Amino acid sequence: MALLTVLGVSLIAALILAFVGDRRYAPEINIFGSAATFAASIFLALQVYYNGPMLAGHDFFFVDAFNVYLSVLTAFVSMTTALFSRRYMRHEREHGKVGRSGMRFYHAMFQLFIFAMLLALLTNNVGVLWISMELATLSTVLLVSLYRTPSAVEAAWKYFILCGVGIAQALFGTVLLYFAAERVFGEGSAGLLWTNLSQVSDKLEPTVLSLAFVFFMVGYGTKVGLVPLHNWLPDAHSEGPTPISAVLSGLLLNVALYALVRCKVLVDGATHSHKAGYIMMVFGLVSIMVAAFSLLRQKDIKRMFAYSSIEHMGIATFAFGLGGPIATFGALLHMLVHSLTKSSIFFTVGHASQMHSTQEMSKIQGLIRGNPLVGWGLMLGVIAIVGMPPFGVFTSEFLILTAAMKDAPYFTPFFLLGLAIAFAALFRKVMPMVFGKAPDYQRRLKAAHIPVFVHMAVMLILGLYLPSFLSEWFHTAVRLLK
């Protein structure tokens, strides 16, 4: 029941908002739908925590410690983003950037996007996972082009073409996976279920699985934003509405990485080697380095933090590829803390852009004077995202670095170099925006501060103390991903 509620509420909310999405009470419906989804996800997580993994819907759905934790995270960030977007999108509506039809479209597509991500996480079927990732792509393509400016339409087309090509590669990988499974299970959908595949991974043809993983790496790696498949991400972030940037960075990239990690587990079981892990480590490390150097060249504030997302997804990908209990634990924690931190950063960036009517960093100055909470929110977000204690990103990066020094010492200098460059680049760019002299054209506005500081408070708690239930949860997930 809880599982159906998690999926059903967002889908029903999308249908309702398709009709009333331009009314004054539409943001409240959006918030209520997201909050109900979050409450249902908590109940589902408690069921898994106390009773273990579960199947539902004639084995169509599968819930374990790995995907239910990401489901709770997805529901929570979507709820806080809906709360933030109430005030943010109202400002956009009042200043003529979005019309009535645009507001209706935004609210309906937001809930449909959440539904697609939750379906991707909770389905037990590899084919349905691919379909739901495609649905998530289509819904966000339309949201990226919401403002209908030439640059927004261009960014949406780039997103659609690159991710369309990538998801086509993932489809071919799915076909190869089914081809290998058919020899074990025969014809039918049994060969597409994660639970079945994980039980017989050692019986699957290793050569076919190795080839399939290459296509999965390219296909789902495109959605993760890994270099060199990352070009859509900065454009989509810079041109779409800021709430969509928050859920793209904070949620969609996690879902794509989830799919890739599930595939890696099958390939490891079939090949009895670490080939898939080495591929992920190389892609992750290259992404860290390229994104770190790219941060130095950015002039648009949302593009800059888009490259920061590429860097951090590279860190998580590197850690999952490295494997082992410490690295995998660190990767799971990093997905959580990055989602919370990056979404809160985009919340403050959205208000900073509205205060100055631009996303150009050279024209955004003196935030702490125009709105101290926006300024400090951005400053604390940057302190957290670069890995400074006592925030949670420090803990996850420290765990990953410890594992890398032990198991991959030759990669460690490059890993540290990437972190150091990203640290310097972000502080160099953000300090003038926060503490500089406020320009005459700076506006005062009512900002949505609650989502920002709720995320920051959770990040601080995770940096100082990891609750025992969450630690036990992650340890269970680590055992599943061996």
C-alpha positions as CSV (number, residue, x, y, z in Angstrom):
1,M,0.0,0.0,0.0
2,A,2.8,2.4,0.9
3,L,4.6,1.7,-2.3
4,L,1.5,2.4,-4.4
5,T,0.9,5.6,-2.5
6,V,4.5,6.8,-3.1
7,L,4.0,6.4,-6.9
8,G,0.3,7.2,-7.1
9,V,0.3,10.5,-5.2
10,S,2.7,12.2,-7.6
11,L,0.9,10.9,-10.7
12,I,-2.5,12.0,-9.4
13,A,-1.1,15.4,-8.5
14,A,0.3,15.7,-12.0
15,L,-3.1,15.0,-13.5
16,I,-4.9,17.5,-11.1
17,L,-2.3,20.2,-11.8
18,A,-2.7,19.7,-15.5
19,F,-6.1,21.2,-15.1
20,V,-5.6,23.7,-12.2
21,G,-1.9,24.4,-12.5
22,D,-2.4,28.1,-13.2
23,R,-4.7,28.9,-10.3
24,R,-3.5,30.7,-7.2
25,Y,-3.7,27.6,-5.1
26,A,-1.8,25.4,-7.5
27,P,1.5,25.9,-5.6
28,E,-0.2,24.6,-2.5
29,I,-1.4,21.5,-4.3
30,N,2.1,21.0,-5.6
31,I,3.5,21.2,-2.0
32,F,0.8,19.0,-0.6
33,G,1.3,16.3,-3.2
34,S,5.1,16.3,-2.6
35,A,4.6,16.2,1.2
36,A,2.2,13.3,0.9
37,T,4.7,11.4,-1.3
38,F,7.4,12.1,1.3
39,A,5.3,10.8,4.1
40,A,4.4,7.7,2.2
41,S,8.1,7.1,1.4
42,I,9.0,7.3,5.1
43,F,6.4,4.7,5.9
44,L,7.8,2.5,3.1
45,A,11.3,2.9,4.4
46,L,10.2,1.9,7.9
47,Q,8.6,-1.3,6.4
48,V,11.9,-2.1,4.7
49,Y,14.0,-1.2,7.8
50,Y,12.0,-3.6,10.0
51,N,11.0,-6.3,7.6
52,G,13.8,-6.3,5.0
53,P,13.6,-6.2,1.2
54,M,10.1,-6.7,-0.3
55,L,8.4,-7.5,-3.6
56,A,5.1,-6.1,-4.7
57,G,2.8,-6.1,-7.7
58,H,3.5,-9.6,-8.9
59,D,7.3,-8.9,-8.6
60,F,6.9,-5.8,-10.7
61,F,8.2,-3.6,-7.9
62,F,11.2,-4.3,-5.6
63,V,12.3,-2.3,-2.6
64,D,15.5,-2.8,-0.6
65,A,17.9,-0.6,1.5
66,F,19.5,0.9,-1.6
67,N,16.5,2.1,-3.6
68,V,14.3,3.0,-0.7
69,Y,16.9,5.4,0.7
70,L,17.1,7.1,-2.6
71,S,13.3,7.2,-2.8
72,V,13.1,9.0,0.6
73,L,15.7,11.4,-0.6
74,T,13.9,12.1,-3.9
75,A,10.6,12.7,-2.1
76,F,12.2,15.0,0.5
77,V,14.1,17.2,-1.9
78,S,11.0,17.4,-4.2
79,M,9.0,18.5,-1.2
80,T,11.4,21.3,-0.3
81,T,11.8,22.3,-3.9
82,A,8.1,22.6,-4.3
83,L,8.1,24.8,-1.2
84,F,10.8,26.9,-2.7
85,S,9.2,27.1,-6.1
86,R,6.0,28.6,-4.6
87,R,7.6,31.9,-4.0
88,Y,10.2,31.7,-6.8
89,M,7.7,31.0,-9.6
90,R,5.3,33.5,-8.3
91,H,8.0,36.1,-8.7
92,E,8.6,34.9,-12.3
93,R,4.9,35.1,-13.0
94,E,4.6,38.6,-11.7
95,H,7.5,39.8,-13.8
96,G,6.2,38.3,-17.0
97,K,8.7,35.5,-17.5
98,V,6.0,32.8,-17.3
99,G,2.3,33.0,-18.4
100,R,-0.7,31.2,-17.2
101,S,-0.2,28.2,-19.5
102,G,3.5,28.1,-18.5
103,M,2.5,27.9,-14.8
104,R,0.1,25.1,-15.5
105,F,2.7,23.3,-17.5
106,Y,5.4,23.8,-14.8
107,H,3.3,22.3,-12.0
108,A,2.1,19.3,-13.9
109,M,5.5,18.4,-15.4
110,F,7.1,18.9,-12.0
111,Q,5.0,16.1,-10.4
112,L,5.3,13.9,-13.5
113,F,9.1,14.2,-13.3
114,I,9.0,13.1,-9.6
115,F,6.7,10.2,-10.6
116,A,9.2,9.1,-13.3
117,M,12.2,9.2,-10.9
118,L,10.4,7.2,-8.2
119,L,9.2,4.6,-10.8
120,A,12.8,4.2,-12.0
121,L,14.0,3.6,-8.4
122,L,11.2,1.2,-7.3
123,T,10.7,-0.9,-10.4
124,N,12.0,-4.4,-10.5
125,N,12.1,-4.5,-14.3
126,V,15.1,-3.4,-16.3
127,G,12.9,-2.4,-19.2
128,V,10.6,-0.3,-17.1
129,L,13.7,1.4,-15.6
130,W,14.7,2.4,-19.1
131,I,11.1,3.6,-19.9
132,S,10.9,5.7,-16.8
133,M,14.3,7.3,-17.4
134,E,13.0,8.3,-20.9
135,L,9.9,9.7,-19.3
136,A,12.0,11.7,-16.8
137,T,14.1,13.0,-19.8
138,L,11.0,14.1,-21.8
139,S,9.4,15.9,-18.8
140,T,12.5,17.8,-18.0
141,V,13.3,18.7,-21.6
142,L,9.9,20.5,-21.7
143,L,10.6,22.2,-18.4
144,V,14.1,23.4,-19.5
145,S,12.4,25.2,-22.4
146,L,9.7,26.7,-20.2
147,Y,10.8,30.4,-20.7
148,R,10.7,29.9,-24.5
149,T,13.7,32.1,-25.2
150,P,16.0,31.1,-28.1
151,S,18.7,30.0,-25.7
152,A,16.2,28.0,-23.6
153,V,14.9,26.2,-26.6
154,E,18.5,25.5,-27.8
155,A,19.4,24.1,-24.4
156,A,16.3,21.9,-24.4
157,W,17.1,20.5,-27.9
158,K,20.7,19.8,-26.9
159,Y,19.5,18.1,-23.7
160,F,17.0,16.0,-25.8
161,I,19.5,15.0,-28.5
162,L,22.4,14.1,-26.3
163,C,20.3,12.3,-23.7
164,G,18.2,10.7,-26.4
165,V,21.4,9.3,-28.0
166,G,22.6,8.2,-24.6
167,I,19.4,6.5,-23.6
168,A,19.4,4.7,-26.9
169,Q,22.7,3.2,-25.9
170,A,21.2,2.1,-22.6
171,L,18.4,0.4,-24.5
172,F,20.9,-1.6,-26.5
173,G,22.6,-2.5,-23.3
174,T,19.3,-3.7,-21.9
175,V,18.7,-5.8,-25.0
176,L,22.1,-7.4,-24.5
177,L,21.3,-8.1,-20.9
178,Y,18.1,-9.8,-21.8
179,F,19.9,-11.8,-24.5
180,A,22.2,-13.2,-21.8
181,A,19.4,-13.7,-19.3
182,E,17.2,-15.5,-21.9
183,R,19.6,-18.4,-22.0
184,V,19.0,-18.9,-18.2
185,F,15.3,-18.0,-17.8
186,G,14.0,-18.6,-21.3
187,E,11.6,-16.3,-23.0
188,G,9.4,-13.9,-20.9
189,S,9.8,-11.1,-18.5
190,A,11.6,-13.1,-15.8
191,G,14.9,-12.3,-17.4
192,L,14.3,-8.6,-16.9
193,L,13.8,-8.6,-13.2
194,W,16.6,-7.4,-10.9
195,T,15.8,-9.9,-8.3
196,N,16.1,-12.8,-10.7
197,L,19.2,-11.5,-12.4
198,S,21.1,-10.9,-9.2
199,Q,20.5,-14.5,-8.1
200,V,22.0,-16.0,-11.3
201,S,24.5,-13.3,-12.2
202,D,27.3,-15.9,-12.1
203,K,25.5,-17.9,-14.8
204,L,25.2,-15.0,-17.2
205,E,27.5,-14.9,-20.3
206,P,30.4,-12.7,-19.1
207,T,31.4,-11.5,-22.6
208,V,27.8,-10.3,-23.4
209,L,27.5,-8.7,-19.9
210,S,30.9,-6.9,-20.4
211,L,29.7,-5.5,-23.7
212,A,26.3,-4.6,-22.2
213,F,28.0,-2.6,-19.5
214,V,29.9,-0.5,-22.0
215,F,26.5,0.6,-23.5
216,F,25.1,1.1,-20.0
217,M,28.1,3.2,-19.1
218,V,27.6,5.4,-22.2
219,G,23.8,5.5,-21.9
220,Y,23.2,6.1,-18.2
221,G,26.5,7.9,-17.9
222,T,25.1,10.6,-20.2
223,K,22.2,11.1,-17.7
224,V,24.7,11.1,-14.8
225,G,26.6,13.9,-16.6
226,L,29.9,12.2,-16.8
227,V,32.6,13.6,-19.1
228,P,32.7,13.5,-22.1
229,L,28.9,13.1,-22.1
230,H,28.2,16.1,-20.0
231,N,27.6,19.0,-22.4
232,W,23.8,19.1,-22.0
233,L,24.0,19.6,-18.2
234,P,25.4,23.2,-17.9
235,D,23.0,24.5,-20.6
236,A,20.0,22.8,-19.1
237,H,20.8,24.3,-15.7
238,S,21.5,27.8,-16.9
239,E,18.3,28.1,-19.1
240,G,15.7,26.2,-17.1
241,P,13.8,27.4,-14.0
242,T,15.9,27.3,-10.9
243,P,13.7,24.7,-9.1
244,I,14.3,22.4,-12.0
245,S,18.0,22.9,-11.7
246,A,17.7,21.9,-8.1
247,V,15.9,18.6,-8.8
248,L,18.1,17.9,-11.9
249,S,21.3,18.2,-9.8
250,G,19.9,16.8,-6.6
251,L,17.8,13.9,-7.9
252,L,17.9,12.9,-11.5
253,L,21.7,12.4,-11.6
254,N,21.4,10.1,-8.5
255,V,18.7,8.0,-10.3
256,A,20.9,7.5,-13.4
257,L,23.8,6.6,-11.2
258,Y,21.6,4.1,-9.3
259,A,20.8,2.4,-12.6
260,L,24.5,2.2,-13.5
261,V,25.5,0.8,-10.1
262,R,22.8,-1.9,-10.3
263,C,24.2,-2.9,-13.7
264,K,27.7,-3.0,-12.3
265,V,26.7,-5.5,-9.6
266,L,25.4,-7.9,-12.3
267,V,28.6,-7.5,-14.5
268,D,30.8,-8.1,-11.5
269,G,28.9,-11.3,-10.7
270,A,29.1,-12.5,-14.3
271,T,32.7,-11.7,-15.0
272,H,34.2,-12.3,-11.5
273,S,36.5,-9.4,-12.1
274,H,36.7,-5.7,-11.4
275,K,36.5,-4.5,-15.1
276,A,33.3,-2.5,-14.6
277,G,34.7,-0.9,-11.6
278,Y,37.8,0.3,-13.4
279,I,35.7,1.8,-16.2
280,M,33.7,3.7,-13.6
281,M,36.8,4.9,-11.8
282,V,38.3,6.3,-15.0
283,F,35.1,8.0,-16.1
284,G,34.6,9.4,-12.5
285,L,38.2,10.7,-12.3
286,V,38.1,12.3,-15.7
287,S,34.8,14.0,-14.8
288,I,36.3,15.4,-11.5
289,M,39.3,16.9,-13.3
290,V,37.5,18.3,-16.3
291,A,34.7,19.8,-14.1
292,A,37.2,21.3,-11.7
293,F,39.1,23.1,-14.4
294,S,35.9,24.2,-16.1
295,L,34.7,25.9,-12.9
296,L,37.5,28.4,-13.3
297,R,36.1,29.6,-16.7
298,Q,32.5,30.1,-15.9
299,K,30.7,33.4,-15.9
300,D,27.1,32.2,-15.4
301,I,26.3,31.3,-11.8
302,K,24.0,28.4,-12.6
303,R,26.5,27.0,-15.2
304,M,29.2,27.1,-12.6
305,F,27.2,25.0,-10.1
306,A,26.2,22.7,-12.9
307,Y,29.9,21.9,-13.4
308,S,30.1,21.4,-9.6
309,S,27.4,18.7,-10.0
310,I,29.5,17.0,-12.7
311,E,32.4,17.0,-10.3
312,H,30.5,15.5,-7.4
313,M,28.8,12.8,-9.5
314,G,32.3,12.0,-10.7
315,I,33.3,11.5,-7.1
316,A,30.4,9.2,-6.4
317,T,31.0,7.3,-9.6
318,F,34.7,6.9,-8.8
319,A,33.8,5.6,-5.3
320,F,31.3,3.0,-6.6
321,G,33.9,1.9,-9.1
322,L,36.6,1.6,-6.4
323,G,34.3,-0.7,-4.5
324,G,34.9,-2.1,-1.0
325,P,32.9,-1.3,2.1
326,I,34.4,2.1,2.9
327,A,34.3,3.5,-0.6
328,T,30.7,2.2,-1.2
329,F,29.6,3.6,2.2
330,G,31.2,6.9,1.3
331,A,29.5,6.9,-2.2
332,L,26.1,6.3,-0.7
333,L,26.6,9.1,1.8
334,H,28.0,11.4,-0.9
335,M,24.8,11.0,-3.0
336,L,22.8,12.1,0.0
337,V,24.9,15.0,1.1
338,H,25.4,16.3,-2.4
339,S,21.7,16.3,-3.2
340,L,20.9,18.2,0.0
341,T,23.7,20.7,-0.5
342,K,23.4,21.4,-4.2
343,S,19.6,21.8,-4.1
344,S,20.0,24.4,-1.3
345,I,22.7,26.2,-3.3
346,F,20.4,26.4,-6.3
347,F,17.6,27.8,-4.0
348,T,19.9,30.7,-3.0
349,V,21.2,31.1,-6.5
350,G,17.7,31.5,-7.8
351,H,16.9,34.3,-5.4
352,A,20.3,35.9,-6.0
353,S,19.5,36.0,-9.8
354,Q,16.1,37.5,-9.1
355,M,17.6,40.2,-6.9
356,H,20.0,41.3,-9.7
357,S,17.9,40.3,-12.8
358,T,20.9,38.4,-14.2
359,Q,22.8,35.1,-13.8
360,E,26.1,36.8,-14.7
361,M,28.4,36.5,-11.7
362,S,30.2,39.8,-12.3
363,K,26.9,41.6,-11.9
364,I,25.8,39.8,-8.7
365,Q,27.5,41.6,-5.8
366,G,26.8,42.3,-2.1
367,L,24.2,39.6,-1.4
368,I,24.9,39.8,2.3
369,R,23.9,43.5,2.3
370,G,20.8,43.1,0.1
371,N,19.5,40.0,1.9
372,P,21.7,38.6,4.6
373,L,19.9,35.2,4.7
374,V,20.4,34.7,0.9
375,G,24.1,35.8,1.2
376,W,24.8,33.5,4.2
377,G,22.8,30.7,2.6
378,L,25.0,30.8,-0.5
379,M,28.2,31.1,1.6
380,L,27.3,28.2,3.8
381,G,26.3,26.1,0.8
382,V,29.7,26.7,-0.9
383,I,31.5,25.9,2.4
384,A,29.6,22.7,2.6
385,I,30.0,21.6,-1.1
386,V,33.7,22.1,-1.2
387,G,34.1,19.6,1.6
388,M,34.9,21.8,4.6
389,P,34.1,20.4,8.0
390,P,31.8,20.1,9.9
391,F,29.4,19.5,7.0
392,G,28.5,16.1,5.6
393,V,30.4,16.4,2.3
394,F,33.6,16.4,4.3
395,T,32.7,13.1,5.9
396,S,31.8,11.4,2.6
397,E,34.9,12.7,0.8
398,F,37.2,11.7,3.6
399,L,35.8,8.1,3.5
400,I,36.3,8.0,-0.3
401,L,39.8,9.5,0.0
402,T,40.8,7.0,2.7
403,A,39.6,4.1,0.6
404,A,41.4,5.5,-2.5
405,M,44.7,5.8,-0.6
406,K,44.5,2.2,0.4
407,D,43.1,0.5,-2.8
408,A,44.1,2.9,-5.6
409,P,47.1,5.0,-4.5
410,Y,48.0,6.0,-8.1
411,F,44.6,7.7,-8.6
412,T,44.7,9.5,-5.3
413,P,46.9,12.6,-6.4
414,F,44.5,13.3,-9.3
415,F,41.5,12.9,-7.0
416,L,43.1,15.4,-4.5
417,L,44.1,17.8,-7.3
418,G,40.5,17.9,-8.6
419,L,39.1,18.6,-5.2
420,A,41.7,21.4,-4.6
421,I,41.0,23.1,-7.9
422,A,37.2,23.0,-7.3
423,F,37.7,24.4,-3.8
424,A,39.8,27.3,-5.1
425,A,37.5,28.1,-8.1
426,L,34.3,28.2,-6.1
427,F,35.7,30.4,-3.3
428,R,37.2,32.7,-5.9
429,K,33.9,33.1,-7.7
430,V,31.6,33.3,-4.7
431,M,33.3,35.6,-2.3
432,P,32.7,38.8,-4.4
433,M,29.1,37.9,-4.9
434,V,28.5,37.5,-1.2
435,F,30.7,40.2,0.4
436,G,31.1,42.7,-2.5
437,K,29.6,46.1,-2.7
438,A,25.8,46.0,-3.4
439,P,25.0,47.6,-6.8
440,D,22.3,50.2,-7.2
441,Y,20.1,47.9,-9.3
442,Q,19.9,45.2,-6.6
443,R,16.3,44.4,-5.6
444,R,14.9,43.4,-2.3
445,L,12.6,40.5,-2.4
446,K,10.9,38.0,-0.1
447,A,12.9,34.8,-0.3
448,A,12.1,31.2,0.6
449,H,14.6,30.7,3.3
450,I,13.1,27.7,5.1
451,P,14.2,25.0,2.5
452,V,17.7,26.3,2.4
453,F,18.3,26.2,6.1
454,V,16.5,23.0,6.6
455,H,18.9,21.4,4.2
456,M,21.9,23.1,5.8
457,A,20.8,21.9,9.2
458,V,20.6,18.3,8.0
459,M,24.0,18.6,6.4
460,L,25.5,19.9,9.7
461,I,24.0,17.0,11.6
462,L,25.3,14.5,9.1
463,G,28.8,16.0,9.4
464,L,28.8,15.9,13.2
465,Y,26.9,12.8,13.9
466,L,25.6,10.0,11.6
467,P,22.4,8.5,13.2
468,S,22.7,4.8,14.0
469,F,19.7,3.9,11.9
470,L,21.1,5.7,8.9
471,S,24.5,4.0,9.4
472,E,22.9,0.6,9.7
473,W,20.8,1.4,6.5
474,F,24.0,2.2,4.6
475,H,25.8,-0.9,5.8
476,T,22.9,-3.0,4.6
477,A,23.0,-1.3,1.2
478,V,26.8,-1.9,1.1
479,R,26.3,-5.6,1.6
480,L,23.8,-5.6,-1.3
481,L,26.2,-4.0,-3.6
482,K,29.2,-6.3,-3.1
